[in-house]
């Protein structure tokens, strides 16, 4: 006699399951949420609210008024974005920051990785060397700019050393060399911070991997390429993203080194244009549109860095 079996019906996942899971997470670890609450409030007040308000401003004919004064700020749609994208000065500023990133980001990653690997092998004066690399990062840009101007002005030490090979006009007043000079300055100043990130990541690399590579006859360079670099891939993605975000927010260096983006706008960054248009020219809605475009571009570059540099599995 044949017997029939009935397959068990598949149980559809409940729509409320994610919500109930979140509630269980809050209830199971309330202390973690309590400790996280101040930072979440900080993120909401310092980042989320200003970003949301900037998006609102970008869609309106917005301008600042005295406290308590209410004036109409009409909705203008994409007018500010259209004006920003068609403005040659804005387009040039994005080209300038792209040139900056092309120079600064690779230099930052390569130099900080190599120097961190060398410092990790140092036995004597390790603390002194680490502090020496980190000191420029701690020093105010306003103070360091004076030294950089002394080195790279027309009669500076760099031009004296180069002699006839020095550019004319000099570095910071030369349309071709102004932004590369700023990129070198920012790379030098921030290098210590990224070296410390790599040094922290190097402490988590298993020494057994180096011993196994040495047993197989690998040289120091082969160990660096095949052991150190792959092991530090998450740290490299972090350095990439931080360098991109820092470069996208470039403001102080061109403002001080080239007198506000000169020569002829060759070193104006988007953030500097935002300041000039929003504060000096009184067009905050227009400046907000530039800022939103900059945020979108930064997010895209950060995503691509995370995607293709191996920050997560494909």
SULURKA-V972914 format. One record per pair of residues at least 4 apart in sequence whose C-alpha atoms are under 7 Angstrom apart, sorted by the first residue. I is the first residue (numbers start at 0). J is the second residue. If there is no record, write none. Layout:
# SULURKA-V972914
<<I | J> <I | J>>
This chain:
# SULURKA-V972914
<<15 | 19> <16 | 20> <17 | 21> <18 | 22> <19 | 23> <20 | 24> <21 | 25> <22 | 26> <23 | 27> <24 | 28> <25 | 29> <28 | 32> <29 | 33> <30 | 34> <31 | 35> <32 | 36> <35 | 39> <36 | 40> <37 | 41> <38 | 42> <39 | 43> <40 | 44> <41 | 45> <42 | 46> <42 | 47> <43 | 47> <43 | 48> <44 | 48> <45 | 49> <46 | 50> <47 | 51> <48 | 52> <49 | 53> <50 | 54> <51 | 55> <52 | 56> <53 | 57> <53 | 287> <54 | 58> <54 | 287> <54 | 291> <55 | 59> <56 | 61> <56 | 284> <56 | 287> <57 | 79> <57 | 284> <57 | 285> <57 | 287> <57 | 288> <58 | 74> <58 | 75> <58 | 76> <58 | 77> <58 | 79> <59 | 72> <59 | 73> <59 | 74> <59 | 75> <59 | 76> <59 | 284> <60 | 72> <60 | 73> <60 | 74> <60 | 75> <60 | 284> <61 | 72> <61 | 283> <61 | 284> <62 | 281> <62 | 282> <62 | 283> <62 | 284> <64 | 68> <77 | 81> <78 | 82> <79 | 83> <79 | 284> <79 | 285> <79 | 288> <80 | 84> <80 | 288> <81 | 85> <82 | 86> <83 | 89> <83 | 289> <84 | 89> <84 | 90> <86 | 90> <87 | 91> <88 | 92> <89 | 93> <89 | 269> <90 | 94> <91 | 95> <92 | 96> <92 | 267> <92 | 268> <92 | 269> <93 | 97> <93 | 268> <93 | 269> <94 | 98> <95 | 99> <95 | 178> <95 | 265> <95 | 266> <95 | 267> <95 | 268> <96 | 100> <96 | 247> <96 | 268> <97 | 101> <98 | 102> <99 | 103> <99 | 178> <99 | 179> <99 | 182> <100 | 104> <100 | 243> <100 | 246> <101 | 105> <102 | 106> <102 | 179> <102 | 182> <103 | 107> <103 | 182> <103 | 183> <103 | 186> <104 | 108> <104 | 239> <104 | 242> <104 | 243> <105 | 109> <106 | 110> <106 | 186> <107 | 111> <107 | 186> <107 | 190> <108 | 112> <108 | 235> <108 | 238> <108 | 239> <109 | 113> <110 | 114> <111 | 115> <111 | 190> <111 | 193> <111 | 194> <112 | 116> <112 | 194> <112 | 197> <113 | 117> <114 | 118> <114 | 194> <115 | 119> <115 | 194> <115 | 197> <115 | 198> <116 | 120> <117 | 121> <118 | 125> <119 | 198> <121 | 125> <124 | 128> <125 | 129> <126 | 130> <127 | 131> <128 | 132> <129 | 133> <130 | 134> <132 | 191> <133 | 137> <133 | 191> <133 | 192> <134 | 138> <135 | 188> <136 | 188> <136 | 189> <136 | 191> <136 | 192> <138 | 143> <139 | 143> <140 | 144> <143 | 147> <144 | 148> <144 | 256> <145 | 149> <146 | 150> <147 | 151> <148 | 152> <149 | 155> <150 | 155> <150 | 156> <150 | 157> <151 | 155> <151 | 156> <151 | 157> <151 | 158> <151 | 170> <152 | 169> <152 | 170> <153 | 158> <153 | 169> <154 | 158> <154 | 159> <155 | 159> <156 | 160> <157 | 161> <158 | 162> <158 | 165> <161 | 165> <166 | 170> <168 | 172> <168 | 173> <169 | 173> <170 | 176> <170 | 177> <170 | 180> <171 | 176> <171 | 177> <171 | 180> <171 | 256> <171 | 257> <172 | 177> <172 | 257> <172 | 261> <172 | 262> <173 | 177> <173 | 262> <174 | 262> <174 | 265> <176 | 180> <177 | 181> <177 | 265> <177 | 266> <178 | 182> <178 | 265> <178 | 266> <179 | 183> <180 | 184> <181 | 185> <181 | 252> <181 | 253> <182 | 186> <183 | 187> <184 | 188> <185 | 189> <186 | 190> <190 | 194> <191 | 195> <192 | 196> <193 | 197> <193 | 238> <194 | 198> <195 | 199> <196 | 200> <197 | 201> <197 | 234> <198 | 202> <200 | 231> <200 | 234> <204 | 230> <206 | 210> <207 | 211> <208 | 212> <208 | 226> <209 | 213> <209 | 222> <209 | 226> <210 | 214> <211 | 215> <212 | 216> <212 | 217> <212 | 222> <213 | 217> <217 | 221> <217 | 222> <218 | 222> <219 | 223> <220 | 224> <221 | 225> <222 | 226> <222 | 227> <223 | 227> <223 | 228> <224 | 228> <225 | 229> <226 | 230> <227 | 231> <228 | 232> <231 | 235> <232 | 236> <232 | 309> <232 | 310> <233 | 237> <233 | 310> <234 | 238> <235 | 239> <236 | 240> <236 | 304> <236 | 305> <236 | 308> <236 | 310> <237 | 241> <238 | 242> <239 | 243> <239 | 304> <240 | 244> <240 | 301> <240 | 304> <241 | 245> <242 | 246> <243 | 247> <244 | 248> <244 | 297> <245 | 249> <247 | 297> <248 | 270> <249 | 268> <249 | 270> <250 | 254> <250 | 268> <250 | 270> <250 | 271> <251 | 255> <252 | 256> <253 | 257> <253 | 258> <253 | 259> <253 | 260> <253 | 266> <253 | 267> <254 | 258> <254 | 259> <254 | 260> <255 | 259> <257 | 261> <260 | 264> <260 | 265> <260 | 266> <260 | 267> <261 | 265> <261 | 266> <261 | 267> <267 | 271> <267 | 272> <268 | 272> <269 | 273> <270 | 274> <271 | 275> <272 | 276> <273 | 277> <273 | 286> <273 | 289> <273 | 290> <274 | 278> <274 | 279> <275 | 279> <275 | 280> <276 | 280> <276 | 281> <276 | 282> <276 | 286> <277 | 281> <277 | 282> <277 | 283> <277 | 286> <278 | 283> <282 | 286> <283 | 287> <284 | 288> <285 | 289> <286 | 290> <287 | 291> <288 | 292> <289 | 293> <290 | 294> <291 | 295> <292 | 296> <293 | 297> <294 | 298> <295 | 299> <296 | 300> <297 | 301> <298 | 302> <299 | 303> <300 | 304> <301 | 305> <302 | 306> <303 | 307> <304 | 308> <305 | 309> <305 | 310> <305 | 311> <306 | 310> <306 | 311>>
